[in-house]
Amino acid sequence: MKKQFLYSLTVFVLLISLSVPALAQEGTPILVWIDTTRQAAVDAYLAAHPENASLIQVEIVDRAEFSQKVLLFNNVGSGWPDVVFAEPEIIATVAGEQHDYPLDLTPYVSADILDNFADGANAPCTTPDGQLLCLRNDLAQMVLWYDAPLMAEYGYDVPTTWEEYEALGNQVAAEHPGTIIGAFGDDQGMHTYLWGSRCPVAQLVDATTVYINTADPTCTRAATMVDNLLANGSMVALSPFDPAFVQLVTDGKLLMLPAASWYGEYVFGGKEDSLYYQAADGRLGVAAPLRWSGEDTAWTGAQGGSSWAVSKHSTNPTLAAEFVVFVTTADAYQGTAPTLPAYEPAATVWAQTLASNGVYAFDPFPVLQSSATLIDPLWGNVRFSRASAFNTVVIPALQDGQTVVEAMPVFQEQLVNLAQSIGYTVVTSR
């Protein structure tokens, strides 16, 4: 009887050891996956915590491949990074049963720290049942960037609604052909125009249900506007990072561009190595996100706004969580980063970084700060890539001579198939 008990106990312990991650071991190294821009975050952490220098291992990785790599690691039972830098949308794709990657950070992050993040900043990181799967690094709400001297030279007023924006595009096309006010050549277009219109490309109803309806009037109005501006030439079917688009900027043809908050420092820049402006000549203006007439709130989309997540498989989750809290909240990193910090105390320090950049026509921080809470919460993070569907359906359709409106039914079909393939129930009306 005793032998049978000991045998059963041994089997039980063996089964437990095979079904749960390794027990946490304080003092074991953690592997951190970042992009090149976030090396500064690691450097800031190591400067503040030199005692942990031997415990922080870093790899620069293309996070676009993260979801597939997690499946591979799950198959072989090893390889997961303890910490990963990625957009909440990507973290959402590895949060389902098949991937089961992110650790719930709730026990590791105090309420005082969470309360200091911008309102809604961590909503994309939070599951319907309250688990905190990541901490936001930065916010990337769309605002309206514009060339202030060129606007003054042409005698144009900065639009406040999408209807005014479209009317200005018509005027620009007639009076200054070749001048552009927007770009629509990759998923930036989806995040700017469809999300900013509250188009239900994929809105979470609950944890297992998603609402998709690209025929909704909120989608049609945005698609029709884009088609009109593309047709008259005041918008171009190019990515903002396409060399041809950059050349238009260099040639002084960019009047305005609805784009993410991080474009100011990271893209326009006003530095010798900046993508757009190499001179800090007080040229860059910024205005609040555009709204649709008759709507009280200027809900906006976002492009990026990444986060940090910790693996369930980490053998040192305490250190991993400590690292994540530091890089999302510390002035030493966030105060000088190229993106708007999601952590508000750090954002006020970051404002000084903007003030020292002579590229701006005026202090942009009030606009960026006030618009940070306007990202449309209906969009939601789903476990499939809307961006990949957009880039493989809508953009090729434009290149083949179709309109955005004409491409929307196929986009709808692709989105529904993707959602259903991973277990979502899709509803197409509300």
Secondary structure by P-SEA (a helix, b strand, c coil): caaaaaaaaaaaaaaaaacccccccccbbbbbbbcccaaaaaaaaaaacccccccbbbbbccccaaaaaaaaaaaacccccccccccaaaaaaaccccccccccccccccaaaaaacccccccccccccccccccccccccbbbbbbaaaaaaacccccccaaaaaaaaaaaaacccccccccccccccccccccccccccbbbccccbbbbbcccaaaaaaaaaaaaaaaaccccccccccaaaaaaaaaccccccccccccccccccccccccccccccccbbbbcccccccccccccccccccbbbbbcccccaaaaaaaaaaaacccccccccccccccaaaaaaaaaaaaacccccccaaaaaaaaccccccccccccccaaaaaaacaaaaaaaccccccaaaaaaaaaaaaaaaacccccccc
